[in-house]
């Protein structure tokens, strides 16, 4: 009887372990973080730190903030110079709050494939501020960004600020409001990023 009790106990422990592994599910690999060096040019008026965002109504000028988020600025510049953002949707636009774009999937579920480590600062999320969207994890930002249409101080210290609109905020105000419930259906006709360029690359 003693040996039978030990055998039964061992079987129950083994079944418990198998059940625990099954409920846990397959392990997920850690997110790949951007390993590039941060932007070292801290001249905020430099053409290297000035971004042109062309919308259907006109050009928006964004002063990037490498002093606050050097890795975000460096990565955004890489993506801009690859033409990554050209033609992408503003898939989430909430009146009086913010306009979000930069997702190659067009619905808020995609990115470039590299996450960015959080670079939170004490900069306030006020109208015209440009921040990086993320999911639940602090280090989950990728390519999606948002421009504040109003103040959103509850975002302070929880999202990365990487730029500020210096010209053309009236064009940002003209981005079509998108109800998230329309994403992926026929009524979903968002405005798009016509083109993004670094001012240093533009000869006009």
C-alpha positions, 0 to 999 in steps of 0.5 A: 500500500505504501508503494502504491501511495507513492506512485499515485502521488508521483502521478498526481504531481506529474499531471499537475506539472503538465496541467500548469505548463498547458495553462501557461501556454507557449513562452513568448520571446522578449520584444526586440529593442532598438539598439541604435545609438541616440541622437547626439546633435542637441541643437533643437533648431538644426535642420537635422532635428526638424521634421516636415510632415506633409498632410492633405492640407499643408505642411506641419513642421515638428521640432524634434526633441533629442534632449528629451528622447535621443533614441526615439528621435534617432529611430524616427529619423531612420524610419523617415529616411526609409520612407516608412511613414509615407502614405500611412493612415491616421487610424485613431483621431479623437476630437480635442485629444490627439491624432495617432498614425504611423502603423503600416497595418493601418489599424493600430496593431502594427509597427516597424518590428523594433520596440523603443525603451521608454524615455519618459520626461517631465515635459507636459502633454499639451496641445502640439506636443508629439508623443510615442504611442505604446501598448501596456508595457513601458518599453513597447513603443515602436513606430506609432506616434500621436500629436496632441490636439488638446491638453492630456496631462494624464499622459505626463510621465507615462509616455515619451515626448519626442517633438513639438509642432512649431508650424502648421497646427491648423493642418493637424486640426484638419485631420479627419476624426476617426471613430475606432469602431469604423476601423477595418470596415467600408466607412473607414476612410482615414486621412493619411501621411502624405510624406515625412522628411528631415529638413536637412534632406530637403532642398527647396 
